[in-house]
Each structure stands twice: as structure tokens, then as C-alpha cells.
């Protein structure tokens, strides 16, 4: 048993178990021998009744007579079928004489039911998808999962900042590239064929203009290990079509373009963003924004990371907001001083789905204008943008968190003073403050008010009453504990037989992450990043932080799939999910996700002295 325990402790998901739990697993292990070539599990055969760990030897995953993966010492198999109760998706065959540790269902479910087990489950399934895709060859490979470094075909072509645009165009034509890295002088930049068309030819510049005057800077780069899916999202967020790729030392090893990623078959987000930016009037803006549900459907069906889908939706809504602001300013005339349009809540976090509403505000600094006249201007600006967003299918916030409301339209100094007042007396606005206003981001406008607010947030640890209010918000919304028994909590009303995936799953994770990061003085506003800060600061232990991250991704996937289904049925997207829509393994994953949230809330409540219902 000691040898079994020592072996299991080296491999996930067993490496995260406390000693007494690991000992219990080791006592339950049986040892099975499989001679080379023997079948352990049969594809589409009987569901797995146990969890298997390769002790010595190796096993093959076989699909249609083709080996798609090879599992070696310490690797686990049988868990997808065991948890879902479905037939194995692959046949499992001994590649050579093999010894396996066999763990019965009850013990295996206890291991996989921990936060680390949920993380292991999702990570291992994704890894297996990657390996299977690679084994099928180029025709079957999923380009989304490949590291972008594999797309780099040649070192970057470079030039100096003093190179003329004519010389740059000649160099690009000679080298048959669509971009040049500009190196030397005080910094780095990039010049592309698009830059030469729009910033030189269209602007009527002299051919002897140095490229330093038309290049894009600062340089946005991506690491070679980033997936092509992540790279496409970065391009979309920054509105660029070329990205330099760096190695582990930060050295640029090449450049990828959007055309290199065409195999992803997901360039629609670019098309929607571009169409909104070019729309000549509000009616056309609204018409182009109406295409967003179809784009989301394509992303979901392509199995894009659900967090990335939420990011892509937020980027589209940012673009929509900016274009509506531009059109409104064309009507109203130049603003009477610097200003900033602020996103709050889910838009600020870049975590938006099809069922979303407006949460925004305005900050401004009147210069020569009378303060009342300035506010009237910005009130009119907010009214036009709010109406435009509503026409595009984004309803007004029922709580009034919109720039048309004077409480959410202030001078920059007013915002800073109000945030400090809320922090000193967090009960002034209650949950609206601790669940929406603390998530902010500048979407448009030249006024850098966000950095001033960041400085206030860094003071959070000095305000124990504020920290306590954050913690209370983090435990107020509870996961559907009835779901643990396959009984849904909501029994009556219009949504009987469903569970609210946002309010009882996603929002609790978001609130826990906000508490963990902000109470440590962190200013990140993305949920997954906040969870990392919470773990680094000791607000969450690493296992629980990992479990919450995986729970968040799973809940977001369930939410997005439900939205797409509703839109496909001609219904408005909502967040009330019928568990019968979900397959067995997803329901199992949800149970573990809700247990992880429940555990995190109970630990926080115990620490703060709260009594949970």
C-alpha cells in the first residue's frame, strides 16, 4: 500500500489529495494485468465501471482501427465513461504487457469530485482532444488547439525607423511579406501593407516619409505557445491583422497574419467588427449588430473556449458603443472637455453572453464650459448611445446603472470621491456597488479616469468594513444544492424545472474572485485573472482556485450553449437551463462545480463569521 500511495502521489488528480484521502484510495486499489494486444475497454461497448491508472507499460486509444493516443505510466483512463455512464468513445488496448491500478467507482467519484478532480477532468479531456486531432493528421486537426508558433514559417523581415515608405514597399514586395518589423531608435513597431494603403497612399504622404511616422506602436506580441484561438482573439481585441510571435526569451521569431488563421473558419467576428466600424448611420449599426447571435452560434459550435466567446461578445459590444458615440458626437458637436465612457459589470470584465444588459457610465472634465452646460451635453450623448444599444438588442439596466442616470455620470474627481465614499461606507449602494461598480473599464474617450480609480482600489485592504461587504456579496447568491441530488431548486413559476446558471453559478464565482482580488488590493477585473490574484495573495488555496476556474469555464459553456439553443428556437436567450438539455457528463461536471462553489463560500463565511442559510 505504501508503494501504491507513493506512486499515485506523483500524478494528477491524486497529487492534490490530502494524505488521509490518498491513503484511502491506495487501500482501495486492485492490480490488473493486461497482455500486449488485449482490449481493456471497447469503443461503444459497456460503460467503464472503474478508473484505471497505468502502473507499468502503455495503453493505446484506438478509433476506427487507428491509434490516436498512447497513455504511459501514471496516466488515467476510463473516467469519461465512468462519470457519464456512456459507452467509451475510444477502444483502450494494451500496447505492451501492462499493469494497471484499478479504482472502483465510489472511490474514483470521490477523487474526481474534489476541485482538483474537476480541473483534472477538463484538462485531460482537452489534452486528449488535442492528441487525437494531431493523430488524425492535417485533415482532421483542430487548428484552434495548435500553438501559434507552429504557423511561423520564416524569421521576421525587418527595417530601420529611417527607411522610407517607398523602400519599405519595395522590401515587402521583394520578400513577399505583408508586414515589416521596425527596429532601432527608441522602440519597436510594425508597418503593414494596410498601413501603406491607409496612412500613405490615402493620406497623400510623400514616398520619402520614414516608416517611423506611419508604423503602429507600441508593439502587441503573442507568445509562441499561445493557441491560434487566443491569437485570433487578441487580433480582434486590438483591431490588428498581424501579430509578432515571441519565444521564451521575448525574442520575436516571426509574424502571423489573419490570413494565416483562415483555417480556423471563424473570421466572422472580424467581419462584424469591421462592418459596425464602417456603418454610416445608427440604423446600419443596429443592423450589423444583429448578426452577433449568428457569430456566437458559430463560435460555440466550433467549441471555442467559452471564456474567449464571452470576450469576443464584449469586443463586439465595445465596437458598437464606440461607433454609436462617434455618430452621436457628429450630431452634437465636439465634447466640452476630455471625457471617458466607462463600462461596468460584465462588459468591464469582458464576460458577456447573448443575454446581457447595459451597465455603463460617463466621466468628464469640463474645461471652459459651464459645468451645467457640460453635463447637459454628456446627458444628451448618453441618451443617444443608450437608445442605440437598446435598438441593437441590449436592454437598459433595470437597476439604472447607465450614463443617462446622473448618479452614473460625473466628473473624474466626482467619480474618485464617490468611490472613496462607497469604500468608507459600503452600505450606501449595497450590492450595486460591490457587484457592478467595482468592475470598470474605459471603453472610449481620452480621459484616463480608470487609473485614478485603480489607485483607490489599491487602498481596499485598509477598509475592513468594505472588505467584509465584499465577502458578504460573495456568499449571498448560493449554488443550487438541490442539483446535487438531480432535483432542481426552482419548483414553481415560469422557470419551474430549471436552474439559473448565471445567478447560482457564474455570479457566485465572479463575486468570490472579486473579493479575493480586491481585498488584496488587486486591480484586475477579469474573473480568471482575479482568481489567480486571490491564490497568489493567499485568499484562496491553490486547489480551490483551480477548481473555481474550471467551474467558471464549465458554467459559461452551459450558458452559451443554452443561449444558442434558445436563439435557434426563435426565443429570447435567458439563463434558465433545463437539466434535461444536458448530457450526463455535463450534469456530473455541474454537480462538482456547484460543490466547489459551495465549499469556497462556506470557507469564506467561516473566516468572516457569517451564517449561511
Order of alpha helices (4+ residues) and beta strands (2+ residues): alpha-alpha-beta-beta-beta-beta-beta-beta-alpha-beta-beta-alpha-alpha-beta-alpha-beta-beta-beta-alpha-beta-beta-alpha-alpha-alpha-alpha-beta-alpha-beta-alpha-beta-alpha-beta-alpha-alpha-beta-alpha-alpha-alpha-beta-alpha
